């Protein structure tokens, strides 16, 4: 599948801070990943967004955030325990790989 076709079919723009949007995988109406069907259907080719989950800054921000995600994600607490060094390595990968962002289309409109 061509990259642009993949983005049009499986991605959406999500509002983030400072009037910008970030490209993200779509979810089902239940907020599950569209590639999750009793397991990840694209595990070996999953994007960085998936490879670094649940070690996202927004999830690691507080114990409450972690608890909310843990209560809704069937994969959390099912695998091995990651060391602090491994988590820091994943966070560094997030910083190193550019995330596609754009200025929000409605930014500045009143």
C-alpha positions as CSV (number, residue, x, y, z in Angstrom):
1,X,0.0,0.0,0.0
2,X,1.3,3.4,-0.9
3,X,2.1,5.7,2.1
4,X,-0.5,8.4,1.1
5,X,-3.2,5.7,0.8
6,X,-2.3,4.3,4.2
7,X,-2.6,7.7,5.8
8,X,-5.9,8.5,4.1
9,X,-7.3,5.1,5.1
10,X,-5.9,4.5,8.6
11,X,-4.9,7.8,10.1
12,X,-6.5,11.0,11.3
13,X,-5.3,14.4,12.6
14,X,-5.6,14.8,16.4
15,X,-5.5,18.2,18.1
16,X,-2.5,18.7,20.4
17,X,-1.1,21.8,22.1
18,X,-0.4,25.2,20.7
19,X,-2.8,25.1,17.8
20,X,-1.3,22.1,16.1
21,X,-2.4,18.6,15.1
22,X,-0.5,15.3,15.1
23,X,-1.0,12.4,12.7
24,X,-2.4,9.4,14.5
25,X,-3.8,6.0,13.8
26,X,-7.6,5.9,13.8
27,X,-9.5,4.1,16.5
28,X,-12.7,2.1,16.5
29,X,-15.9,3.6,18.1
30,X,-14.8,1.9,21.3
31,X,-11.5,3.7,21.1
32,X,-9.6,0.5,20.4
33,X,-6.8,0.5,17.8
34,X,-8.2,-0.3,14.3
35,X,-5.5,-3.0,14.0
36,X,-6.4,-4.8,17.3
37,X,-8.4,-8.0,16.7
38,X,-7.7,-10.3,19.6
39,X,-4.1,-9.2,19.2
40,X,-2.2,-6.8,17.0
41,X,-2.7,-7.6,13.3
42,X,0.4,-5.6,12.2
43,X,2.7,-6.2,15.1
44,X,5.9,-6.7,13.1
45,X,5.3,-3.6,11.1
46,X,3.7,-1.4,13.7
47,X,4.5,2.3,13.7
48,X,6.5,4.1,16.4
49,X,3.2,5.3,18.0
50,X,2.5,1.6,18.8
51,X,6.0,0.5,19.5
52,X,6.4,3.1,22.3
53,X,2.9,2.6,23.9
54,X,2.2,2.8,26.8
55,X,5.4,4.8,27.4
56,X,4.0,8.1,26.0
57,X,4.6,11.3,28.0
58,X,0.9,11.8,28.4
59,X,0.5,8.4,29.9
60,X,3.6,8.7,32.1
61,X,2.5,12.2,33.3
62,X,0.8,10.9,36.4
63,X,-0.2,7.7,38.3
64,X,-3.8,8.7,37.4
65,X,-3.1,8.8,33.7
66,X,-1.4,5.4,33.9
67,X,-4.3,3.9,35.8
68,X,-6.9,5.2,33.3
69,X,-5.0,3.7,30.3
70,X,-4.4,0.5,32.2
71,X,-8.1,0.1,32.9
72,X,-8.9,0.3,29.2
73,X,-6.0,-1.4,27.4
74,X,-6.2,-5.2,27.2
75,X,-2.5,-5.5,26.6
76,X,-1.2,-3.6,29.7
77,X,0.1,-5.8,32.5
78,X,0.1,-8.8,30.1
79,X,3.7,-8.7,29.0
80,X,7.1,-8.5,30.6
81,X,8.2,-5.7,32.9
82,X,10.4,-3.1,31.2
83,X,13.4,-1.6,33.0
84,X,13.8,2.2,33.5
85,X,16.6,2.1,30.9
86,X,14.3,0.5,28.3
87,X,11.5,3.0,28.9
88,X,14.0,5.9,28.6
89,X,15.2,4.3,25.4
90,X,11.7,4.3,24.0
91,X,11.1,7.9,25.1
92,X,14.3,8.8,23.3
93,X,13.1,7.1,20.1
94,X,9.9,9.2,20.3
95,X,12.1,12.3,20.5
96,X,14.4,11.2,17.7
97,X,11.7,10.2,15.1
98,X,9.8,13.2,13.8
99,X,6.0,13.0,14.3
100,X,4.0,14.5,11.5
101,X,2.3,17.7,12.7
102,X,0.5,20.6,11.1
103,X,-1.1,23.8,12.2
104,X,-4.7,23.2,13.1
105,X,-7.0,24.3,10.4
106,X,-9.3,26.0,12.9
107,X,-6.4,27.7,14.8
108,X,-6.9,31.4,15.0
109,X,-10.5,31.3,14.0
110,X,-12.9,32.9,16.5
